[in-house]
Amino acid sequence: MRTGLLLSALLLPASAKTLYEHEYGQHGIDAGMDDGEVYDPTYQQEGDPAKPGFAQSHFLTADAAGPDHAKCLDGTPPVYYHIPGWGDGADKWFIHQQGGGWCYSIEDCVGRSKGSLGSTSKDPKTRTLGGGYFAYDNTTNPLMWNWNKIEIRYCDGASVSGDRVDQEPSSKLWFRGRAILDAEIKSILNDRGMNNATDVIVSGCSAGGLATFLHCDYWAAAIGKATTAMTGTGAQVACVPDSGFFLDEERSPKYHSKMKNVYKFPVFVGGLERGVCRGAQGRHRWRVEMHFRTVDCASHQDPDLPDAVAVRQLAVLQRGRHERSGGRSQHH
């Protein structure tokens, strides 16, 4: 999605390196493309409390040990990092869901579980976050410079959509993305004080961008319910997926076959809100739920669904905004 890539490039500091987490070709129109996910060589270092971007970790250890088993692939607890807001940003929140691609088989996920995209075993207690969406000066980041900022670590391999109840026996891995999502929302609302929010932006890059597409309404409903109960007025929620829309095609990196495989992988997508897409039937349903969560699924009843989906891909790319009533959620 070139628009998202351009946005990411504009927001990255000039010295930042990017992580090529997908298999883009070395030649042709895809050569040199990346998904905007920043690779930080100091990622596992403790934060500097003297810097404005100092962020405190919050490991959800109790949720990992509890009956819902909100665990990363390797069984470690999920974690997010929080920078408190101040001034007129004290009740406003920016939430970023980390990207990092997906794993497509048990063997692939075993490999992932041994690194930072499947485990939090080496995560520091603090981090220093800055630049782009996390910039703390009102020139670089005029909207959100003094907002509360949350960095959610990605460790389930499936855009927080897995829902296998027990541990996978052959690999001893956990596929509990949806439980992780629930634990994160609950903790940020109740423990960090987002239940007093007036404005919330839920975002993410690449796999985190897809998570934003898939779960935007779920975030908005939970935030709306909590803030209405606390303040009497539901917060305004906007969802901003960055580089999270993947075209349904078989050119490298072959998202058609790969995302179809993710959807069929039974340990992964049980956490999707499939009831929302009742209009999508038969063998094309995976397309609707993995790629087109942002459009009205009830309209996907066309007899020639592949052609209709292709048209709607262009419509989504061109429209750039989807508003919904009720939860006051917006896709941008």
Secondary structure, DSSP 4 states (H G I P E B T S, - for coil): -HHHHHHHHHHS-TT-EE---S---SSGGGTT----PEE-TTTTSPP-TTSTTEEEEEE-HHHHHSTT----TTSPPPEEEEE---GGGTTEEEEEE-------SHHHHHHHHTSTTT--TT--SEEE--SGGG--STTTSTTTTTSEEEEE---SSSSS----SS-BTTTTB---HHHHHHHHHHHHHHTS-GGG-SEEEEEEETHHHHHHHHHHHHHHHHHHHHHHHHHSSPPEEEEEEES----S--STTTHHHHHHHHHH-TTTGGGS-GGGGTT--GGGHHHHHHH-TTS-GGG---TTHHHHHHHHHHHHHHH--EE-SSS-EEE-
